[in-house]
C-alpha cells in the first residue's frame, strides 16, 4: 500500500495521530485520512501538517531537556529507595 511519507516518519518516531493533531486543532481522523490519500494535499493542508510536526518536535525537545536535567541531578542517587510517585 502506498502512503504519504509523513505516515512513515510519524511511525518511525512513535508519534501518535492524537499527539500530532494536538497543536493544530485538527482531529486525528483528519490526519489519518490525509496520510492515506492518493492525491497530494492542498498547500494549506501541507503547511498544517508541517506545523504539527514542528509542534511535536518542540514539545518533545522540552520534555527531553527536562529529563536530562532531572537525570543529571539524580544520576548518583538513582538506586536510593523513595516512595513511589514522590517528587524528585
C-alpha positions in Angstrom: 0.0 0.0 0.0 1.3 3.5 -0.8 1.0 6.2 1.8 2.4 9.7 2.2 5.9 9.8 3.7 4.5 11.7 6.7 3.0 8.4 7.9 6.3 6.6 7.9 8.0 9.5 9.6 5.3 9.6 12.3 5.5 5.8 12.9 9.3 5.7 12.9 9.3 8.2 15.7 6.3 6.8 17.6 4.2 9.8 17.2 0.5 9.1 17.6 -2.1 10.7 15.4 -3.5 12.3 18.6 -0.1 13.8 19.5 0.3 15.2 16.0 -3.2 16.6 16.0 -2.9 18.4 19.4 -1.2 21.6 18.3 -3.0 22.2 15.1 -6.7 22.0 16.2 -7.4 19.2 13.8 -8.7 15.7 14.6 -6.6 12.6 14.4 -9.1 11.3 11.9 -8.3 14.2 9.6 -4.6 13.4 9.8 -5.3 9.6 9.2 -7.3 10.4 6.1 -4.6 12.7 4.9 -1.9 10.0 5.4 -3.8 7.5 3.2 -5.0 9.8 0.4 -3.8 9.1 -3.1 -3.5 12.7 -4.2 -1.3 15.4 -2.9 -3.0 17.5 -0.2 -3.6 21.2 -0.6 -0.8 23.7 0.3 -2.8 24.7 3.3 -3.1 21.1 4.5 0.6 20.5 3.9 1.5 23.6 5.9 -0.8 22.4 8.7 1.0 19.0 8.8 4.4 20.6 8.8 3.3 22.9 11.7 2.1 19.8 13.6 5.4 18.0 13.3 7.2 21.2 14.4 4.9 21.4 17.5 5.7 17.7 18.4 9.4 18.4 17.9 9.3 21.4 20.2 7.2 19.6 22.8 9.5 16.6 22.8 12.6 18.7 22.9 11.3 20.4 26.0 10.4 17.1 27.7 13.8 15.7 26.8 15.6 18.7 28.3 13.6 18.2 31.5 14.5 14.5 31.6 18.2 15.3 31.0 18.1 18.0 33.8 16.5 15.6 36.3 18.8 12.7 35.3 21.9 14.8 35.8 20.6 15.9 39.2 19.8 12.4 40.4 22.2 10.1 38.5 24.4 9.4 41.5 21.4 8.5 43.6 19.2 6.5 41.2 19.2 3.5 43.5 18.2 5.2 46.7 14.8 4.0 47.9 12.0 6.6 47.9 8.2 6.5 47.9 6.6 5.7 44.6 5.5 8.9 42.9 7.4 11.0 45.4 8.6 14.3 43.7 12.2 14.4 42.7 
